[in-house]
């Protein structure tokens, strides 16, 4: 997906989405400057309405954002109205582009993550306990690593273990998601699948909002996924 942006009345672009995130981090434009892509029709929008574009300000709700536009992922009213406008084919194209030059590290991180989980799971007697304890932090680390690639940030291999810095929150999030999903599956298969989709954004939200807890992240994930489950 290619983007255009306006600074001091001057239109710039097109730039790829990864480049847009880089420009935002470098301060090339502000939250109040306008951005546009082809999926937005004829309407330009404030840069502040693009989820994750200014992650350092996620959690600051309200402000100068216009009514009905999401100023941050942690704004509950914003999360409930958010809808991704980027076509899936464009998302997959962006993913392939981001992985250019990063395939080795990406595959390595996935393999190491899988091996750790397998080894932990086969330890006699306590394997299931260890597996339950580390899956949440490892999932958060995996999300952190791939978001770093997507945003053209430093994607060091050690990011896989970054989730252990928030061990308690990541563990509780994984425990609650597992518990809630199992309870829904006890009713019927379809409700269980729907529930798992509803919780799918939890670790992404935790990554970009370090000041919130597991329960709030799960609630925000459910709000974000309303109307987006088929797309996911």
TINUGU-376964 format. One record per residue: z, x, y of N, C-alpha, C in turn. Coordinates in nm, 2 decimals. Atoms other than C-alpha are relative to their C-alpha. Layout:
<rs>
      npz      npx      npy     capz     capx     capy      cpz      cpx      cpy
        Z        X        Y        Z        X        Y        Z        X        Y
...
</rs>
This chain:
<rs>
      npz      npx      npy     capz     capx     capy      cpz      cpx      cpy
     0.00     0.08    -0.12     0.00     0.00     0.00     0.00     0.09     0.12
     0.01    -0.08    -0.13    -0.10     0.14     0.34     0.06    -0.08     0.11
    -0.08     0.06    -0.11     0.11     0.08     0.65    -0.06     0.05     0.13
     0.02    -0.04    -0.13     0.05     0.09     1.02     0.13    -0.02     0.08
    -0.12     0.02    -0.08     0.32     0.13     1.28    -0.04     0.03     0.15
     0.02    -0.01    -0.14     0.34     0.11     1.66     0.12     0.07     0.07
    -0.10    -0.07    -0.07     0.53     0.35     1.88    -0.04     0.01     0.15
     0.04    -0.01    -0.14     0.53     0.32     2.26    -0.13    -0.07     0.03
     0.12     0.07    -0.02     0.25     0.07     2.24    -0.12     0.06    -0.07
     0.11    -0.07     0.06     0.03     0.31     2.04     0.00    -0.03    -0.15
     0.01     0.03     0.15    -0.09     0.20     1.69    -0.03     0.13    -0.07
     0.02    -0.11     0.09    -0.07     0.46     1.42    -0.02    -0.04    -0.14
     0.03     0.03     0.14    -0.19     0.47     1.06    -0.15     0.00    -0.03
    -0.09     0.04     0.11    -0.28     0.40     0.80     0.07     0.12    -0.06
    -0.08    -0.10     0.07    -0.01     0.59     0.61     0.04    -0.07    -0.13
    -0.05     0.05     0.12     0.10     0.55     0.25     0.15    -0.04     0.02
    -0.13     0.05    -0.02     0.44     0.38     0.20     0.10     0.12    -0.01
    -0.08    -0.12     0.01     0.60     0.71     0.09     0.01     0.08     0.13
     0.01    -0.07    -0.13     0.48     0.87     0.41     0.08    -0.08     0.11
    -0.07     0.09    -0.10     0.62     0.57     0.61     0.15     0.03    -0.01
    -0.14    -0.03     0.02     0.97     0.64     0.46     0.03     0.14     0.06
    -0.03    -0.14    -0.05     0.94     1.01     0.55     0.00     0.00     0.15
     0.01     0.00    -0.15     0.84     0.93     0.91     0.13    -0.07     0.05
    -0.12     0.07    -0.05     1.14     0.69     0.94     0.12     0.10    -0.01
    -0.11    -0.09     0.01     1.38     0.96     0.81    -0.01     0.11     0.11
     0.02    -0.10    -0.10     1.23     1.21     1.06     0.01    -0.05     0.14
    -0.02     0.06    -0.14     1.29     0.97     1.35    -0.13    -0.02     0.08
     0.13     0.02    -0.07     0.92     0.92     1.43    -0.01    -0.13     0.06
     0.00     0.13    -0.06     0.98     0.56     1.50     0.14    -0.06    -0.03
    -0.14     0.06     0.01     1.29     0.33     1.54     0.00    -0.13    -0.08
    -0.01     0.13     0.07     1.42     0.02     1.37    -0.07    -0.11     0.08
     0.06     0.11    -0.08     1.28    -0.19     1.66    -0.15     0.01     0.02
     0.15    -0.02    -0.01     0.92    -0.05     1.64    -0.06    -0.09    -0.11
     0.06     0.09     0.08     0.67    -0.27     1.47    -0.08     0.07    -0.11
     0.08    -0.05     0.12     0.51    -0.21     1.12    -0.08    -0.12    -0.05
     0.08     0.10     0.06     0.24    -0.39     0.93    -0.08     0.05    -0.12
     0.09    -0.03     0.11     0.05    -0.39     0.60    -0.08    -0.13    -0.03
     0.09     0.11     0.03    -0.22    -0.61     0.46     0.06    -0.12    -0.06
    -0.07     0.11     0.07     0.02    -0.82     0.26     0.07    -0.09     0.10
    -0.07     0.07    -0.10     0.18    -0.94     0.58    -0.08    -0.10     0.09
     0.09     0.09    -0.08    -0.12    -1.14     0.71    -0.02     0.05     0.14
     0.03    -0.04    -0.14    -0.15    -1.14     1.09     0.13     0.04     0.07
    -0.13    -0.02    -0.07     0.22    -1.09     1.16     0.05     0.14    -0.02
    -0.07    -0.12     0.01     0.37    -0.76     1.25     0.15    -0.02     0.00
    -0.14     0.02     0.02     0.74    -0.71     1.18     0.08     0.13     0.05
    -0.08    -0.12    -0.03     1.02    -0.48     1.30     0.02     0.09    -0.12
    -0.02    -0.10     0.11     1.07    -0.17     1.09     0.13    -0.03    -0.07
    -0.13     0.03     0.06     1.43    -0.28     1.03    -0.01    -0.10    -0.11
     0.01     0.10     0.11     1.30    -0.56     0.81    -0.05     0.05    -0.13
     0.05    -0.06     0.13     1.16    -0.32     0.55     0.11     0.05    -0.08
    -0.12    -0.04     0.08     1.43    -0.29     0.28     0.00     0.14    -0.04
    -0.01    -0.14     0.04     1.55     0.06     0.24    -0.06     0.10     0.09
     0.06    -0.10    -0.09     1.35     0.21     0.52     0.09     0.08     0.08
    -0.10    -0.07    -0.07     1.66     0.30     0.71     0.13    -0.01    -0.08
    -0.11     0.02     0.09     1.91     0.34     0.42     0.13     0.05     0.06
    -0.12    -0.04    -0.06     2.16     0.52     0.64     0.07    -0.10     0.08
    -0.06     0.11    -0.08     2.22     0.20     0.83     0.02    -0.12    -0.09
    -0.03     0.12     0.09     2.24    -0.03     0.52     0.14    -0.03     0.01
    -0.14     0.04    -0.01     2.56    -0.22     0.55     0.03    -0.04     0.14
    -0.02     0.05    -0.14     2.52    -0.28     0.93    -0.07    -0.12     0.01
     0.06     0.13     0.00     2.45    -0.64     0.94    -0.01    -0.05     0.15
     0.00     0.06    -0.13     2.35    -0.85     1.24    -0.08     0.09     0.10
     0.07    -0.09    -0.09     2.26    -0.63     1.54    -0.11    -0.07     0.08
     0.11     0.06    -0.07     1.93    -0.69     1.71    -0.11    -0.06    -0.08
     0.10     0.06     0.09     1.74    -0.81     1.41    -0.02    -0.15     0.04
     0.03     0.14    -0.03     1.57    -1.14     1.47     0.05    -0.09    -0.11
    -0.05     0.09     0.10     1.69    -1.45     1.30    -0.09    -0.01    -0.12
     0.08     0.02     0.12     1.58    -1.48     0.94    -0.06     0.13    -0.06
     0.05    -0.13     0.05     1.49    -1.11     0.90     0.11     0.08    -0.05
    -0.11    -0.08     0.06     1.69    -0.88     0.67     0.02     0.12     0.08
    -0.04    -0.13    -0.06     1.87    -0.61     0.87     0.05     0.10    -0.09
    -0.05    -0.10     0.10     2.02    -0.46     0.56     0.01    -0.08    -0.13
    -0.01     0.06     0.13     2.04    -0.52     0.19     0.14    -0.06    -0.02
    -0.13     0.05     0.02     2.41    -0.59     0.22     0.03    -0.12     0.08
    -0.01     0.12    -0.07     2.36    -0.88     0.45    -0.03    -0.12    -0.10
     0.02     0.10     0.11     2.40    -1.18     0.21    -0.11    -0.10     0.04
     0.10     0.10    -0.04     2.19    -1.42     0.42    -0.14     0.07    -0.01
     0.13    -0.07     0.00     1.91    -1.16     0.44    -0.04     0.02    -0.15
     0.04    -0.02     0.14     1.92    -1.09     0.06    -0.05    -0.12    -0.06
     0.04     0.12     0.06     1.88    -1.45    -0.02    -0.14    -0.05     0.05
     0.13     0.04    -0.05     1.56    -1.48     0.19    -0.10     0.11    -0.02
     0.09    -0.11     0.02     1.40    -1.15     0.09    -0.10    -0.03    -0.11
     0.10     0.01     0.10     1.07    -1.16    -0.10    -0.10     0.11     0.02
     0.10    -0.11     0.00     0.85    -0.87    -0.19    -0.14    -0.05     0.02
     0.14     0.04    -0.03     0.50    -0.90    -0.04    -0.10     0.10    -0.06
     0.09    -0.10     0.05     0.36    -0.59    -0.21    -0.05    -0.04    -0.14
     0.05     0.04     0.14     0.13    -0.67    -0.51     0.04     0.10    -0.10
    -0.04    -0.09     0.11     0.23    -0.53    -0.84    -0.10     0.12    -0.03
     0.10    -0.11     0.03    -0.09    -0.33    -0.88     0.02     0.11     0.11
    -0.02    -0.10    -0.11    -0.01    -0.16    -0.54     0.13     0.08    -0.03
    -0.13    -0.06     0.04     0.35    -0.09    -0.66    -0.03     0.11    -0.11
     0.02    -0.09     0.11     0.22     0.07    -0.98    -0.09     0.12     0.05
     0.08    -0.11    -0.06    -0.04     0.27    -0.78     0.09     0.10     0.08
    -0.10    -0.09    -0.08     0.24     0.40    -0.55     0.08     0.08    -0.09
    -0.09    -0.07     0.09     0.45     0.49    -0.85    -0.08     0.12    -0.06
     0.08    -0.11     0.05     0.17     0.70    -1.00    -0.02     0.11     0.10
     0.02    -0.10    -0.10     0.11     0.87    -0.67     0.12     0.08     0.02
    -0.13    -0.07    -0.02     0.48     0.95    -0.63     0.02     0.10    -0.11
    -0.02    -0.08     0.12     0.48     1.10    -0.98    -0.09     0.12     0.00
     0.09    -0.12     0.00     0.20     1.34    -0.90     0.08     0.13     0.03
    -0.08    -0.12    -0.02     0.35     1.68    -0.94     0.15    -0.01    -0.04
    -0.14     0.02     0.04     0.68     1.53    -1.06     0.01    -0.05    -0.15
     0.00     0.05     0.14     0.58     1.43    -1.42     0.10     0.07    -0.09
    -0.08    -0.08     0.08     0.76     1.72    -1.58     0.15    -0.03     0.02
    -0.15     0.03    -0.03     1.10     1.66    -1.41     0.03    -0.14    -0.04
    -0.03     0.14     0.03     1.07     1.28    -1.45     0.02    -0.02    -0.15
    -0.01     0.01     0.15     1.00     1.30    -1.83     0.13     0.07    -0.05
    -0.11    -0.08     0.04     1.27     1.57    -1.86     0.13    -0.08     0.02
    -0.13     0.08    -0.03     1.54     1.35    -1.69     0.01    -0.12    -0.10
    -0.01     0.11     0.09     1.45     1.05    -1.91     0.04     0.04    -0.14
    -0.03    -0.05     0.14     1.46     1.26    -2.23     0.15     0.04    -0.01
    -0.13    -0.04     0.00     1.79     1.42    -2.14     0.10    -0.12     0.01
    -0.08     0.12    -0.01     1.94     1.09    -2.04     0.01    -0.07    -0.14
     0.00     0.06     0.13     1.84     0.94    -2.38     0.07     0.08    -0.10
    -0.07    -0.09     0.09     1.97     1.24    -2.57     0.15    -0.01     0.01
    -0.15     0.01    -0.03     2.31     1.22    -2.40     0.05    -0.13    -0.06
    -0.05     0.13     0.05     2.34     0.85    -2.49     0.00     0.00    -0.15
     0.01     0.00     0.15     2.23     0.91    -2.85     0.11     0.08    -0.06
    -0.11    -0.09     0.05     2.47     1.20    -2.91     0.13    -0.07     0.02
    -0.13     0.06    -0.02     2.76     1.01    -2.75     0.02    -0.11    -0.09
    -0.02     0.11     0.09     2.69     0.71    -2.96     0.03     0.03    -0.15
    -0.02    -0.03     0.14     2.70     0.89    -3.29     0.13     0.07    -0.03
    -0.13    -0.06     0.02     3.04     1.05    -3.24     0.09    -0.09    -0.08
    -0.09     0.08     0.08     3.27     0.92    -3.51     0.11    -0.06     0.08
    -0.12     0.07    -0.05     3.53     0.66    -3.41    -0.01    -0.03     0.15
    -0.01     0.03    -0.15     3.51     0.70    -3.03    -0.14     0.00     0.06
     0.13    -0.01    -0.06     3.13     0.72    -2.99    -0.03    -0.12     0.09
     0.03     0.12    -0.08     3.10     0.36    -2.86     0.08    -0.01     0.13
    -0.08     0.00    -0.12     3.38     0.41    -2.61    -0.06     0.10     0.10
     0.06    -0.10    -0.09     3.22     0.73    -2.47    -0.13    -0.06     0.05
     0.13     0.05    -0.05     2.88     0.56    -2.46     0.02    -0.11     0.10
    -0.03     0.10    -0.10     3.02     0.26    -2.27     0.05     0.06     0.13
    -0.06    -0.06    -0.12     3.20     0.49    -2.03    -0.11     0.07     0.08
     0.09    -0.08    -0.07     2.90     0.71    -1.94    -0.14    -0.07     0.04
     0.12     0.07    -0.03     2.61     0.46    -1.94    -0.02    -0.04     0.14
     0.00     0.04    -0.14     2.69     0.32    -1.60    -0.03     0.11     0.10
     0.03    -0.11    -0.09     2.71     0.65    -1.42    -0.13     0.06    -0.02
     0.13    -0.06     0.03     2.40     0.78    -1.60    -0.11    -0.09     0.06
     0.10     0.09    -0.05     2.21     0.47    -1.50    -0.01     0.01     0.15
     0.00    -0.02    -0.14     2.31     0.51    -1.14    -0.06     0.13     0.04
     0.06    -0.13    -0.02     2.21     0.88    -1.16    -0.15    -0.01    -0.02
     0.14     0.02     0.03     1.87     0.78    -1.31    -0.07    -0.07     0.12
     0.06     0.07    -0.11     1.81     0.53    -1.03    -0.01     0.09     0.13
     0.00    -0.09    -0.11     1.91     0.79    -0.77    -0.11     0.10    -0.01
     0.11    -0.09     0.02     1.66     1.04    -0.92    -0.13    -0.06     0.04
     0.13     0.06    -0.02     1.37     0.81    -0.92    -0.02    -0.06     0.14
     0.01     0.04    -0.15     1.44     0.67    -0.57    -0.03     0.12     0.08
     0.03    -0.13    -0.07     1.44     1.03    -0.45    -0.15     0.03    -0.01
     0.14    -0.02     0.02     1.09     1.07    -0.60    -0.08    -0.10     0.09
     0.08     0.11    -0.07     0.97     0.74    -0.45     0.00     0.02     0.15
    -0.02    -0.02    -0.15     1.10     0.84    -0.10    -0.03     0.14     0.04
     0.04    -0.13    -0.04     0.97     1.19    -0.11     0.12     0.09     0.04
    -0.12    -0.08    -0.02     1.32     1.33    -0.11     0.02     0.11    -0.10
    -0.03    -0.10     0.10     1.46     1.63    -0.30     0.04    -0.07    -0.13
    -0.03     0.06     0.13     1.45     1.52    -0.66     0.05     0.10    -0.10
    -0.06    -0.10     0.09     1.67     1.78    -0.82     0.05    -0.07    -0.13
    -0.03     0.05     0.13     1.74     1.74    -1.19     0.15    -0.04     0.00
    -0.15     0.03     0.01     2.12     1.73    -1.12     0.03    -0.14     0.05
    -0.02     0.13    -0.04     2.07     1.39    -0.96     0.04    -0.10    -0.11
    -0.03     0.09     0.12     2.09     1.24    -1.31     0.15    -0.02    -0.01
    -0.15     0.00     0.01     2.47     1.32    -1.29     0.07    -0.04     0.13
    -0.05     0.04    -0.13     2.51     1.20    -0.93     0.09    -0.13    -0.01
    -0.07     0.13     0.02     2.64     0.86    -1.06     0.15     0.03    -0.03
    -0.14    -0.03     0.04     2.96     1.03    -1.19     0.09     0.02     0.13
    -0.08    -0.01    -0.13     3.07     1.08    -0.82     0.06    -0.14     0.03
    -0.06     0.13    -0.02     3.12     0.70    -0.82     0.02    -0.06    -0.14
    -0.02     0.03     0.14     3.23     0.68    -1.18     0.06    -0.14    -0.02
    -0.06     0.13     0.01     3.46     0.38    -1.14    -0.09    -0.12     0.03
     0.08     0.11    -0.04     3.22     0.16    -0.96    -0.12    -0.02    -0.09
     0.11     0.00     0.09     2.93     0.25    -1.19     0.04    -0.06    -0.13
    -0.05     0.05     0.13     3.14     0.19    -1.50     0.03    -0.15     0.00
    -0.04     0.15    -0.01     3.27    -0.15    -1.38    -0.13    -0.08     0.01
     0.13     0.07    -0.01     2.91    -0.25    -1.28    -0.06    -0.02    -0.14
     0.06     0.01     0.14     2.78    -0.17    -1.63     0.08    -0.09    -0.09
    -0.08     0.08     0.09     3.07    -0.33    -1.80    -0.01    -0.15     0.03
     0.02     0.14    -0.04     3.04    -0.66    -1.60    -0.14    -0.05    -0.04
     0.14     0.04     0.03     2.66    -0.67    -1.64    -0.01    -0.03    -0.15
     0.00     0.01     0.15     2.70    -0.62    -2.02     0.07    -0.13    -0.04
    -0.08     0.11     0.04     2.97    -0.88    -2.05    -0.07    -0.13     0.04
     0.07     0.13    -0.05     2.79    -1.15    -1.83    -0.13    -0.02    -0.09
     0.13     0.02     0.08     2.46    -1.09    -2.02     0.03    -0.05    -0.14
    -0.03     0.04     0.14     2.62    -1.12    -2.36     0.05    -0.15     0.00
    -0.04     0.13    -0.01     2.79    -1.44    -2.25    -0.11    -0.10     0.01
     0.12     0.09    -0.02     2.46    -1.59    -2.14    -0.08    -0.01    -0.13
     0.08     0.00     0.12     2.29    -1.48    -2.46     0.07    -0.09    -0.11
    -0.07     0.09     0.10     2.56    -1.67    -2.66    -0.04    -0.14     0.02
     0.05     0.14    -0.02     2.43    -1.99    -2.50    -0.14    -0.01    -0.06
     0.13     0.00     0.04     2.06    -1.93    -2.55    -0.07     0.13     0.03
     0.07    -0.12    -0.03     1.81    -1.64    -2.55    -0.06     0.00     0.14
     0.06     0.00    -0.13     1.63    -1.75    -2.24     0.10     0.02     0.11
    -0.10    -0.02    -0.10     1.94    -1.78    -2.02     0.05     0.15     0.00
    -0.04    -0.14     0.01     2.03    -1.43    -2.14    -0.10     0.09     0.07
     0.10    -0.08    -0.06     1.70    -1.29    -2.04     0.00    -0.02     0.15
    -0.01     0.03    -0.14     1.72    -1.46    -1.70     0.11     0.07     0.07
    -0.12    -0.07    -0.06     2.07    -1.32    -1.64    -0.03     0.15     0.01
     0.02    -0.14     0.00     1.96    -0.97    -1.73    -0.10     0.04     0.12
     0.09    -0.02    -0.12     1.67    -1.00    -1.47     0.08    -0.01     0.13
    -0.08     0.02    -0.13     1.92    -1.13    -1.21     0.08     0.12     0.04
    -0.09    -0.12    -0.03     2.14    -0.82    -1.25    -0.08     0.13     0.01
     0.08    -0.12     0.02     1.85    -0.57    -1.26     0.00     0.09     0.13
     0.00    -0.08    -0.13     1.88    -0.46    -0.89     0.14     0.07     0.03
    -0.14    -0.04    -0.03     2.26    -0.38    -0.91     0.01     0.15     0.03
    -0.01    -0.15    -0.02     2.23     0.00    -0.95    -0.08     0.05     0.12
     0.08    -0.03    -0.12     1.96     0.02    -0.68     0.08    -0.03     0.12
    -0.08     0.04    -0.12     2.19    -0.16    -0.44     0.12     0.09     0.01
    -0.11    -0.10    -0.01     2.48     0.07    -0.53    -0.04     0.13     0.05
     0.06    -0.13    -0.05     2.26     0.37    -0.46    -0.01     0.00     0.15
     0.02     0.00    -0.14     2.18     0.26    -0.11     0.11    -0.06     0.08
    -0.12     0.06    -0.07     2.52     0.10    -0.03     0.12     0.06    -0.06
    -0.11    -0.07     0.07     2.79     0.35    -0.12     0.14    -0.06     0.03
    -0.13     0.05    -0.04     3.06     0.14     0.05     0.03    -0.13    -0.06
    -0.02     0.13     0.07     3.03    -0.17    -0.17     0.04     0.02    -0.14
    -0.05    -0.01     0.14     3.18    -0.25    -0.51    -0.10    -0.06    -0.09
     0.08     0.04     0.11     3.04    -0.35    -0.84    -0.03    -0.15     0.01
     0.02     0.15     0.00     3.09    -0.73    -0.80    -0.09    -0.04     0.11
     0.09     0.03    -0.11     2.93    -0.74    -0.46    -0.14     0.04    -0.03
     0.14    -0.05     0.03     2.63    -0.54    -0.58    -0.06    -0.09    -0.10
     0.05     0.10     0.09     2.59    -0.78    -0.87    -0.04    -0.13     0.07
     0.03     0.12    -0.08     2.60    -1.08    -0.63    -0.12     0.02     0.08
     0.12    -0.03    -0.09     2.34    -0.92    -0.40    -0.12     0.01    -0.09
     0.11    -0.01     0.09     2.12    -0.84    -0.70    -0.05    -0.14    -0.04
     0.03     0.14     0.03     2.13    -1.21    -0.80    -0.08    -0.07     0.11
     0.07     0.06    -0.11     2.03    -1.31    -0.45    -0.14     0.06     0.02
     0.13    -0.06    -0.02     1.75    -1.06    -0.42    -0.10    -0.04    -0.11
     0.09     0.03     0.11     1.60    -1.16    -0.76    -0.04    -0.15     0.00
     0.04     0.14     0.00     1.58    -1.53    -0.67    -0.14    -0.01     0.04
     0.15     0.02    -0.03     1.21    -1.62    -0.68    -0.08     0.13    -0.03
     0.07    -0.13     0.02     1.12    -1.26    -0.79     0.00     0.04    -0.15
    -0.02    -0.04     0.14     1.20    -1.26    -1.17    -0.14     0.01    -0.07
     0.13    -0.01     0.06     0.84    -1.33    -1.27    -0.07     0.13     0.04
     0.06    -0.12    -0.06     0.72    -1.06    -1.04     0.05     0.13    -0.07
    -0.06    -0.12     0.06     0.97    -0.81    -1.19    -0.05     0.01    -0.14
</rs>
